[in-house]
Amino acid sequence: MREFLRDNGDFLQRNPDLLDHLHVSHASGSAVSLVEKQVSVLRERNVDLRHRLNDLTARARDNDKLFEQTRALVIKLLEADSVAELYRAFSESMRTGFELEFATMILYGDNADEQDYRVETAEQTQASIGALLSGQKAVCGALRKEEFSYLFARDGSTHQFHQGGSAAIVPLNDGAQLGLIAIGSSDANRFTSDMGTLFLSHIADVVLRLLPRLPRAGS
């Protein structure tokens, strides 16, 4: 009988009157008709599909918001008339528009005493967080206290760096290593290794194209 039903999958469709005489054992020991069982399965699938749809809708809303935030930031970056203004536009927009705890832009150079934006030597950055930059690609994940402090403690934050956190870091690299941009959180689980960095990499591309056109003197 099993082989017959397997080979004739439309048997019950051709003989719908038999459905009333078929029963499927319930976990409770009672019995329900096959139609009721099918309705129950369809109801469960409907709930699952509804949850998936709600999840997709929420992600779409998040992506729309991220797109608008990124668009607003790119406009501010394009309006910058100096590297100092570019630095301020990036840092302030990340903290206010994106509501992030920490944001920094580090440019490599020899004048580490620059007042209007942050300049570090490539050697110092390599010594402090070189392991994070070894692949010269965007990275996300938890950071040790020393790494987290190097990235964010010099950017006017009043946060007490008694522990590490997590961050997303994108090198500024157009063939030569020019620096990096990074965003961070005191929550070690906020930025994880499986998180996408598409929007931050896009911002890094914009910064890379603007840097050669802007004067280094602060405004």
PyMOL commands that set and color helices and strands:
alter all, ss='L'
color gray80, all
select helices_A, chain A and resi 2-7+11-14+16-21+34-79+83-96+122-132+145-152+198-213
alter helices_A, ss='H'
color red, helices_A
select strands_A, chain A and resi 23-25+31-33+102-108+119-120+139-143+165-173+177-185
alter strands_A, ss='S'
color yellow, strands_A
deselect
rebuild
show_as cartoon
